[in-house]
Amino acid sequence: MAEAPAQRTESAALEEIGFVFQIAGSSSQILIDLKAIDALAEHPDPCVAMTGQVGSQVKMRLGHMWIIASIRSMVLDRRDASRVVADIDFLGEGNEDFGTGAIVNFRRGVTRYPTPGTEIFPVSSVDMDQIYAATERAHVQIGTVYPTTHTRAALYIDPLLGKHFALLGSTGTGKSTSAALILHKICEQSPKGHIVMIDPHGEYSAAFTHNGALYDASNLALPYWLMNFEEHCEVFVTSTGDDHARDCEILAKCLLAARAKNRAAEGMARLTVDSPIPYLLSDLTTIISNEMGKLDKGTNSLPFMRLKGRIDEIKSDPRYSFMFSGMLVADTMQDFIAKLFRMPADGKPISIVDTSAMPSEITSVVVSVLSRLIFDYAIWARNEPKRPILLVCEEAHRYIPNSTTGAGQSVRKILERIAKEGRKYGVSLGLITQRPSDLAEGVLSQCGTIISLRLNNDRDQAFVRAAMPEGARGFLDSIPALRNRECIICGEGVAIPIRVALDDLEERKRPASADPSFSDLWKQCGGEEDILGRTINRWRNQGR
């Protein structure tokens, strides 16, 4: 029987290098000829030259289809030292173009498995272009697919954001720059979008000066009355044990009375301590004092004095003025949400909230309030035209710790809830962290797309391995060997798992996260007296 023209063309271009040895569901084994691998090592096509290495792809023909698989591990054949036994993971399949033998219409997953004895061929750069070619779905291109120099890696916006994503990487691997790159690309694609980013180190303001709204302790003006009861307790109740429950009970009664005094509460049948109704802090302390003076109170005066003292302390502390200033009593809820959520975006679709200058003991409450506002807005706007919101959390392990005790539980609860339920209401979560093993159990597995730069810690690698889909196991093994600004992406946001060399970002779009050069900076001197004077002045004034 005569050989098909497509098969002759393909065989003439690249000879087979081995055959399928064992089939077992998602993972199977192939036998590769070492001489064939050596012969291809000098090939001008970098994809072909890499054939037979861990992380490389191979293809096999099945009828009129090509099946693509990734090599996960290799071991020398004990019976024949000229052959290698390799474990493979099937990635997907595509049709064979009649006449050229090329791969077309590639899609994830396989519908038919090859039989033992099926020949194995190298994958070329032309094949890679077809495999990773972006479809017409909305996408952004963020780098090149390893090991090619021109095949572009695409992230599909809707599945990336619709099912949450996590960006992981040890310190110094280019995590902040990678996050800035992805967010810049999304902003360029969607200039009318709605993105809120929590920035605990003040890195990202420098990256989004031209297309972002920048907020910090000097201009955020977050009204204290937007806090719910749990957040009020975290700020105002300092006692522990039985006293904590008693203090919370008193605060609940007095807070409800303070909210009820506002004109906006008139006629509200379902006013609760959680209702975002403005109230005066002075009203709250007055009500606490009046309750303390009552003879029928069920406790002594100490809990009332504790609460009143704490509220007075926060009111008078200038570090808290961005939130507890007397100027923030007006009903500015609509204006605040409009500026924070970028509604309308006015060409600046991202809000950067820099929490680095805020007191550390209140940062988690600030993040909790902002996160809850996003989620509550999405719930109460279900019957309105949809305005999906992306919440990006840098240093996510701070806010979603795996500990269920201690301070900061309100922010943990709301972010866990967004991770589990957010996509139903149009709220997307982007988690950026260097310690995935410190995240609350299950949150990482809620992320449909995982973008992992190099992770040096074995425990972190194990957590990522548990959260990644089965077909990406071969890629996972290369995580400790990734170079800076190189990552593994798998999940909903990509067609199939890929290793990507990320694009360079323009200097003006980079976050202020570069490591200091000790060797250069320690050669400089002069002006130390002025440096110290200015620094101490800012230090004392608690201003930047």
C-alpha positions in Angstrom: 0.0 0.0 0.0 1.4 3.4 -1.0 2.4 5.8 1.8 0.2 8.9 2.1 1.8 12.1 0.9 1.4 13.8 4.2 3.1 10.9 6.0 6.0 10.9 3.4 6.5 14.7 3.9 6.5 14.4 7.7 8.8 11.4 7.7 11.2 13.0 5.3 11.3 16.1 7.5 11.8 14.4 10.8 12.4 10.7 11.4 10.7 8.7 14.2 12.8 8.5 17.4 11.0 5.7 19.2 7.7 4.1 19.9 5.0 3.8 22.6 5.9 1.1 25.1 3.1 1.1 27.6 -0.3 2.8 27.8 -1.9 3.6 31.2 -4.5 6.4 31.1 -3.1 9.9 31.6 0.5 8.7 32.0 2.2 6.2 29.7 5.7 5.2 28.8 7.7 5.4 25.5 11.0 4.0 24.4 13.4 6.5 22.7 16.5 5.7 20.7 19.6 7.5 22.2 21.2 7.7 18.8 18.2 9.5 17.4 18.3 12.0 20.3 22.0 12.7 19.8 21.5 13.1 16.0 18.8 15.8 16.7 20.9 17.7 19.3 22.6 19.9 16.6 19.3 20.6 14.8 18.9 24.4 14.0 15.3 24.3 15.3 15.6 24.7 19.1 12.4 22.6 19.7 13.7 19.7 17.7 17.2 20.0 19.3 15.6 19.7 22.7 13.8 16.4 21.8 14.1 13.7 24.4 14.8 16.0 27.3 12.5 16.3 30.4 9.9 18.9 29.7 10.1 18.5 25.9 7.1 17.4 23.7 6.8 14.5 21.4 4.0 13.6 18.9 2.4 10.4 17.6 0.1 9.8 14.7 -3.2 8.1 15.3 -5.3 7.9 12.1 -5.8 11.4 10.9 -4.8 13.0 14.2 -1.6 14.0 16.0 -1.4 13.3 19.7 1.0 15.6 21.7 2.6 14.4 25.0 5.1 15.9 27.4 8.1 13.9 28.7 8.0 13.8 32.5 10.9 11.6 33.5 13.6 9.3 31.9 15.6 6.3 32.8 18.0 4.1 30.8 16.5 0.8 29.6 18.1 -2.0 31.6 17.8 -4.5 28.8 19.3 -2.2 26.1 21.7 0.7 27.0 21.0 2.4 23.6 17.4 3.2 24.6 15.6 5.3 27.2 12.3 4.6 28.9 10.4 7.9 29.4 7.2 8.6 31.3 4.9 10.9 29.3 1.7 12.9 30.1 -0.8 13.4 27.2 -1.5 17.1 26.6 -3.9 17.2 23.7 -4.6 16.4 20.1 -5.0 18.1 16.7 -6.0 17.1 13.2 -3.4 16.3 10.6 -3.5 18.8 7.7 -3.9 16.8 4.5 -0.9 17.5 2.2 1.6 18.9 4.7 1.1 16.6 7.7 1.0 19.7 10.0 -1.0 19.9 13.2 -4.2 22.0 12.9 -7.1 22.7 15.3 -5.2 21.6 18.4 -7.3 21.1 21.6 -6.6 20.0 25.1 -7.3 16.4 26.1 -7.2 13.2 24.1 -10.2 11.3 22.8 -8.3 8.2 21.7 -5.1 6.7 23.1 -2.3 5.3 20.9 -1.5 1.6 21.0 1.8 0.1 22.0 4.2 0.2 19.1 2.9 3.6 17.8 5.9 5.6 16.4 7.1 8.8 18.2 8.2 11.9 16.4 9.9 15.1 17.5 7.8 18.3 17.8 9.1 21.2 15.7 8.7 25.0 16.1 6.1 25.0 13.4 4.1 22.4 15.4 4.6 24.6 18.6 3.1 27.6 16.7 0.0 25.5 15.9 -0.3 23.9 19.4 0.0 27.3 21.3 -1.7 29.5 18.7 -4.1 31.8 20.4 -7.7 31.3 19.4 -10.1 34.2 18.7 -11.1 34.3 22.4 -10.0 37.4 24.3 -6.4 36.9 25.4 -3.1 38.7 26.3 0.4 37.6 25.2 2.9 37.7 28.0 6.0 35.9 26.7 7.5 33.2 24.5 6.9 29.4 24.9 10.0 27.6 26.0 12.2 26.5 24.2 11.1 28.5 21.1 12.2 32.1 20.5 9.0 33.3 18.7 6.0 31.2 19.7 3.9 33.5 21.8 2.3 32.4 25.1 -1.3 33.6 25.5 -3.4 33.9 28.7 -7.1 33.7 28.0 -8.7 36.6 30.0 -12.2 35.2 30.7 -11.2 31.8 32.2 -8.1 33.4 33.9 -10.3 35.9 35.8 -13.5 34.0 35.9 -12.0 31.2 37.9 -9.3 33.1 39.9 -5.6 32.9 39.5 -2.5 32.6 41.7 1.0 33.9 41.0 3.7 32.2 43.0 7.4 32.6 43.3 10.3 32.8 45.8 11.7 36.2 46.6 13.9 37.6 43.8 12.4 35.5 40.9 10.7 38.5 39.3 7.3 38.0 40.9 6.4 41.7 41.2 7.5 42.5 37.7 5.5 39.5 36.4 2.4 40.6 38.2 2.9 44.2 36.8 3.3 42.7 33.3 0.1 40.7 33.4 -1.9 43.6 34.9 -0.6 46.0 32.4 -1.6 43.7 29.5 -5.1 43.3 31.0 -5.4 47.0 31.5 -4.4 47.6 27.8 -6.9 45.0 26.7 -9.7 46.4 29.0 -9.2 50.2 29.6 -12.7 50.3 31.0 -12.1 47.5 33.5 -12.4 47.5 37.3 -9.3 46.2 39.2 -8.4 46.8 42.9 -4.9 45.9 44.0 -3.8 45.6 47.6 -0.1 46.7 47.7 1.5 46.1 51.2 5.0 47.3 50.2 4.3 50.4 48.1 5.9 48.8 45.1 3.2 49.1 42.4 2.5 52.8 42.5 5.6 53.5 40.4 4.4 51.0 37.8 0.9 52.4 37.3 1.3 56.2 37.5 -0.1 56.7 33.9 -2.9 54.2 33.9 -3.9 53.7 37.6 -5.5 55.6 40.5 -3.1 55.5 43.4 -4.3 55.6 47.0 -2.4 55.5 50.3 -2.9 56.7 53.9 -2.8 60.3 52.7 -5.7 60.2 50.2 -7.7 56.9 50.7 -10.2 58.5 53.1 -11.8 55.2 54.1 -14.9 55.9 56.3 -14.8 54.0 59.6 -18.6 53.4 59.5 -18.2 51.1 56.5 -16.8 48.5 58.8 -19.1 45.6 59.8 -19.5 44.5 63.4 -16.7 41.9 63.2 -14.3 44.5 61.9 -15.4 46.9 64.6 -14.6 44.3 67.2 -11.1 43.8 65.8 -10.3 47.5 66.1 -12.1 48.5 69.3 -12.1 45.4 71.4 -8.7 44.7 72.9 -9.6 42.2 75.7 -9.4 38.4 75.5 -11.2 35.4 76.8 -14.6 36.0 78.6 -14.0 39.7 78.7 -13.8 39.8 74.9 -17.3 38.3 74.5 -18.7 40.7 77.0 -17.1 43.7 75.4 -18.3 42.7 72.0 -21.9 42.3 73.3 -21.8 45.9 74.7 -20.3 47.3 71.5 -23.0 45.6 69.4 -25.8 47.2 71.5 -24.2 50.7 71.5 -23.1 50.6 67.8 -26.7 49.7 66.7 -28.0 52.7 68.8 -25.4 55.0 67.2 -26.3 53.9 63.6 -30.0 54.4 64.4 -29.4 58.1 65.2 -28.5 58.8 61.6 -31.3 60.2 59.4 -30.4 57.6 56.7 -31.6 54.9 59.2 -35.1 56.4 59.6 -37.7 54.0 58.4 -35.3 51.2 57.9 -37.1 48.0 59.0 -33.9 45.8 59.0 -31.2 48.0 60.5 -28.4 45.9 61.9 -24.9 46.5 63.4 -23.5 45.5 59.9 -25.6 48.1 58.0 -23.2 50.6 56.4 -25.0 53.6 57.9 -22.8 56.6 59.0 -22.6 57.4 62.7 -20.5 59.8 64.8 -17.8 58.3 67.0 -18.7 60.9 69.6 -22.3 59.5 69.5 -20.9 56.0 70.1 -18.8 57.1 73.1 -21.7 59.1 74.5 -24.0 56.0 74.2 -21.3 53.9 75.9 -21.1 56.4 78.8 -24.9 56.5 79.2 -25.0 52.7 79.2 -22.2 52.6 81.8 -24.3 55.0 84.1 -27.4 52.7 84.1 -28.0 50.9 87.3 -29.5 47.8 85.6 -26.4 47.0 83.5 -25.4 43.3 83.8 -21.7 44.0 84.5 -19.3 46.5 86.2 -18.1 49.6 84.5 -14.7 48.2 83.4 -15.8 46.9 79.9 -17.5 50.3 79.1 -14.3 52.1 80.2 -12.1 49.8 78.1 -14.2 50.5 75.0 -14.5 54.2 75.5 -10.8 54.5 76.2 -9.9 52.5 73.0 -12.2 54.6 70.8 -10.8 57.9 72.2 -7.3 56.6 71.7 -7.9 55.8 68.0 -9.7 59.2 67.4 -6.7 61.1 68.8 -4.0 59.0 67.0 -3.0 60.8 63.7 -1.8 57.5 62.2 -5.5 56.4 62.0 -6.8 59.7 60.5 -7.1 58.2 57.0 -10.0 56.1 58.5 -11.2 57.6 61.8 -11.1 61.3 61.0 -14.1 63.4 62.1 -14.3 64.6 58.4 -15.3 61.1 57.3 -18.8 61.1 58.9 -20.6 62.3 55.8 -22.4 59.7 53.6 -19.7 59.3 51.0 -20.3 55.6 50.3 -21.3 56.1 46.6 -18.3 58.4 45.9 -15.9 56.1 47.7 -17.0 53.0 45.9 -17.0 54.8 42.5 -13.3 56.0 43.0 -12.1 52.7 44.4 -13.8 50.3 41.9 -13.1 52.7 39.0 -16.7 53.3 38.0 -16.3 54.8 35.5 -12.7 53.9 34.8 -11.7 57.2 33.0 -8.8 55.4 31.3 -7.4 54.3 34.7 -8.9 50.8 35.2 -6.8 49.9 38.2 -6.8 51.2 41.8 -3.5 50.6 43.7 -4.1 50.7 47.5 -0.7 51.2 49.2 -1.1 50.0 52.8 2.6 50.3 53.7 2.2 53.6 55.6 -0.8 52.4 57.6 -0.4 51.1 61.2 0.3 47.3 61.0 -2.3 46.5 63.6 -5.1 47.9 61.4 -3.9 46.8 57.9 -5.8 43.5 58.0 -9.0 45.4 58.9 -8.5 47.8 56.0 -8.0 44.9 53.5 -11.0 43.2 55.1 -13.2 46.3 54.5 -12.1 46.8 50.9 -12.5 43.1 50.1 -15.9 42.9 51.7 -17.1 46.1 49.9 -16.2 44.4 46.6 -18.1 41.2 47.5 -21.1 42.9 49.1 -21.4 45.3 46.1 -21.4 42.3 43.7 -24.1 40.5 45.8 -26.4 43.6 46.0 -25.9 44.5 42.3 -27.0 41.1 41.0 -30.0 42.7 39.2 -28.0 45.5 37.7 -25.9 45.5 34.5 -22.8 43.4 35.3 -19.5 45.1 36.3 -17.1 42.3 37.2 -14.3 43.3 39.6 -10.8 41.8 39.9 -9.2 42.0 43.4 -5.5 41.4 43.4 -3.8 40.6 46.8 0.0 40.9 47.0 1.5 38.9 49.9 -1.7 36.9 50.1 -0.4 34.6 52.8 -0.6 37.5 55.2 -4.3 37.8 54.8 -5.4 34.2 54.2 -3.1 32.4 56.7 -3.6 28.7 57.4 -4.1 29.5 61.1 -7.8 29.9 62.1 -6.9 31.6 65.4 -5.3 35.0 66.2 -5.9 38.5 64.8 -7.0 39.2 61.3 -9.7 36.6 61.0 -12.2 38.9 59.3 -10.0 39.4 56.3 -9.3 35.6 56.1 -13.0 34.8 56.1 -14.0 37.3 53.4 -11.1 36.3 51.1 -11.9 32.6 51.6 -15.5 33.4 50.7 -14.5 35.3 47.6 -12.3 32.3 46.6 -15.2 29.9 47.0 -18.2 32.0 45.8 -16.8 35.1 44.0 -17.1 33.8 40.5 -20.9 33.4 40.9 -21.2 37.1 41.5 -18.5 38.4 39.1 -15.7 38.9 41.6 -12.3 37.6 40.6 -9.4 37.0 43.0 -5.7 37.2 42.1 -3.4 35.9 44.8 0.3 36.8 44.7 2.5 35.1 47.3 6.0 33.7 47.9 4.8 31.2 50.5 1.9 29.1 49.1 2.3 26.6 52.0 1.3 29.4 54.4 -2.0 30.0 52.6 -5.3 28.6 54.1 -5.9 25.1 53.0 -8.0 24.8 49.9 -7.6 28.4 48.7 -4.9 27.5 46.2 -7.1 24.7 44.8 -9.9 27.3 44.2 -7.6 29.1 41.7 -8.3 27.9 38.2 -5.0 29.1 36.8 -1.6 28.8 38.6 1.4 30.8 37.4 4.5 29.5 39.2 7.9 31.1 39.0 10.8 29.4 40.7 10.0 28.0 44.2 13.0 27.0 46.3 11.2 25.6 49.3 10.3 21.9 49.2 7.1 22.5 51.2 5.9 25.2 48.8 6.6 22.9 45.8 4.5 20.2 47.4 1.6 22.5 47.9 1.7 23.7 44.3 2.0 20.1 43.1 -1.2 19.2 45.1 -3.1 22.1 43.5 -2.0 21.6 39.9 -3.9 19.4 37.5 -2.7 15.9 36.7 -1.4 16.6 33.2 1.0 19.3 34.5 3.2 17.0 36.6 6.0 16.9 34.1 6.2 20.7 34.2 6.1 20.8 38.0 9.4 19.0 38.3 11.1 21.9 36.5 9.9 24.6 38.9 13.1 24.5 41.1 15.2 24.8 37.9 13.4 27.8 36.4 15.4 30.9 35.6 14.3 34.4 36.8 11.3 35.7 34.9 10.5 32.2 33.7 7.3 30.5 34.8 5.1 27.4 34.5 1.4 28.2 33.7 -1.3 25.6 33.9 -5.1 25.5 34.4 -8.0 27.3 32.8 -6.2 30.4 31.6 -4.0 28.5 29.0 -4.8 26.0 26.3 -2.4 23.4 27.8 0.3 23.7 30.5 3.3 25.8 29.3 6.7 27.0 30.3 7.1 30.7 29.5 9.9 33.1 29.3 8.1 36.3 30.2 8.5 39.6 28.2 10.6 42.4 29.5 8.7 45.4 30.9 9.5 49.0 30.1 11.3 50.8 32.9 8.4 53.1 33.6 6.0 50.2 34.0 8.1 48.3 36.5 7.3 48.2 40.2 9.8 49.7 42.7 11.0 46.2 43.8 14.5 46.0 42.5 17.2 44.8 44.9 19.7 47.4 46.1 23.2 47.0 44.7 25.4 46.9 47.8 28.6 47.0 45.9 27.7 50.2 44.1 25.8 52.0 46.9 28.5 51.3 49.5 30.9 53.3 47.3 28.8 56.4 47.7 29.1 58.9 50.6 28.2 62.5 51.4 25.0 64.3 52.5 24.4 61.8 55.3 23.5 64.6 57.8 20.7 65.9 55.4 19.5 62.3 54.8 19.2 61.6 58.5 17.5 65.0 59.2 14.8 64.5 56.5 14.3 60.8 57.5 13.8 61.6 61.2 11.4 64.4 60.4 9.2 62.0 58.3 9.6 59.4 61.0 8.4 61.7 63.8 5.5 63.1 61.7 4.5 59.5 60.5 4.5 60.8 57.0 6.3 59.7 53.9 
